[in-house]
């Protein structure tokens, strides 16, 4: 369920795909960093392993920014920022 939640926004196209189950690709994983050091570690690990990171804030993307390209061969991980709850 988490992969599905992180694999779409709230555009009309996303709502259609959600209703009819036509998502070609969802994130392969989700990480929930809670501090800057964890974000740095995740980005470093993704760079070293050639993993695509997709930032996830509130999940309201209406520009299809959360859509995972179906032809992407590298692993895709959603970087959920919900635990990053303050501005430093």
SETOR-917055 format. One record per residue (C-alpha): chain; z negated, x, y negated; residue in one letter; residue number from 0. Coordinates in Angstrom, 2 decimals, padded with zeros to 5 digits, m for minus. Last residue first. Layout:
BEGIN
   cadena         z         x         y   residuo   num
        A         Z         X         Y         A   NUM
...
***
This chain:
BEGIN
   cadena         z         x         y   residuo   num
        A   m010.47    016.36   m024.89         X    87
        A   m009.20    012.85   m024.31         X    86
        A   m011.03    010.81   m021.70         X    85
        A   m010.37    008.87   m018.50         X    84
        A   m008.43    011.27   m016.29         X    83
        A   m009.31    009.33   m013.15         X    82
        A   m006.29    007.04   m013.63         X    81
        A   m003.84    009.97   m013.92         X    80
        A   m002.02    009.35   m010.65         X    79
        A    000.31    012.27   m009.86         X    78
        A    002.79    010.66   m007.48         X    77
        A    004.13    013.09   m004.89         X    76
        A    007.76    013.43   m003.84         X    75
        A    008.76    015.74   m000.98         X    74
        A    012.14    017.42   m001.48         X    73
        A    015.35    015.84   m000.23         X    72
        A    015.99    013.60   m003.24         X    71
        A    018.88    011.25   m002.35         X    70
        A    016.77    008.09   m002.65         X    69
        A    015.61    009.01   m006.15         X    68
        A    011.99    007.87   m006.46         X    67
        A    011.53    005.20   m009.10         X    66
        A    008.54    005.75   m011.38         X    65
        A    010.64    006.36   m014.50         X    64
        A    012.54    003.09   m013.93         X    63
        A    012.46    002.51   m017.71         X    62
        A    010.05   m000.43   m017.57         X    61
        A    007.17    001.78   m016.45         X    60
        A    004.02   m000.32   m016.27         X    59
        A    002.23    001.82   m013.71         X    58
        A   m000.71    002.65   m015.96         X    57
        A   m000.29    006.40   m015.79         X    56
        A    001.73    007.83   m012.92         X    55
        A    003.31    011.26   m013.30         X    54
        A    006.03    011.99   m010.72         X    53
        A    005.67    015.39   m009.09         X    52
        A    008.51    016.82   m006.99         X    51
        A    007.47    019.33   m004.34         X    50
        A    009.08    022.77   m004.11         X    49
        A    006.07    024.17   m002.22         X    48
        A    005.04    026.76   m004.81         X    47
        A    005.75    024.43   m007.72         X    46
        A    003.83    021.59   m006.11         X    45
        A    000.86    023.86   m005.42         X    44
        A    000.81    025.09   m009.03         X    43
        A    001.13    021.54   m010.39         X    42
        A   m001.72    020.36   m008.16         X    41
        A   m003.96    023.29   m009.15         X    40
        A   m003.31    022.74   m012.87         X    39
        A   m004.05    019.02   m012.50         X    38
        A   m007.28    019.87   m010.65         X    37
        A   m008.34    022.24   m013.43         X    36
        A   m007.65    019.58   m016.06         X    35
        A   m010.03    017.11   m014.45         X    34
        A   m010.09    014.05   m012.21         X    33
        A   m006.91    014.57   m010.20         X    32
        A   m005.79    011.61   m008.08         X    31
        A   m002.99    012.72   m005.75         X    30
        A   m000.46    010.43   m004.11         X    29
        A    001.86    011.10   m001.19         X    28
        A    005.40    010.72    000.13         X    27
        A    006.36    008.67   m002.90         X    26
        A    008.60    005.74   m002.02         X    25
        A    012.31    005.72   m001.22         X    24
        A    014.95    003.06   m000.60         X    23
        A    012.87    000.23   m002.02         X    22
        A    014.59   m003.00   m000.98         X    21
        A    011.67   m005.22   m000.06         X    20
        A    013.04   m008.45   m001.53         X    19
        A    010.22   m009.25   m003.97         X    18
        A    009.43   m005.64   m004.78         X    17
        A    013.10   m004.79   m005.29         X    16
        A    013.51   m007.73   m007.66         X    15
        A    010.34   m006.80   m009.55         X    14
        A    011.52   m003.19   m009.87         X    13
        A    014.91   m004.32   m011.20         X    12
        A    013.23   m006.59   m013.75         X    11
        A    011.10   m003.64   m014.87         X    10
        A    007.43   m003.47   m013.94         X     9
        A    007.07   m000.02   m012.43         X     8
        A    007.71    001.16   m008.89         X     7
        A    006.77    003.72   m006.27         X     6
        A    003.07    004.08   m007.06         X     5
        A    002.14    000.61   m005.80         X     4
        A    004.30    001.10   m002.71         X     3
        A    002.64    004.41   m001.87         X     2
        A   m000.78    002.85   m002.41         X     1
        A    000.00    000.00    000.00         X     0
***
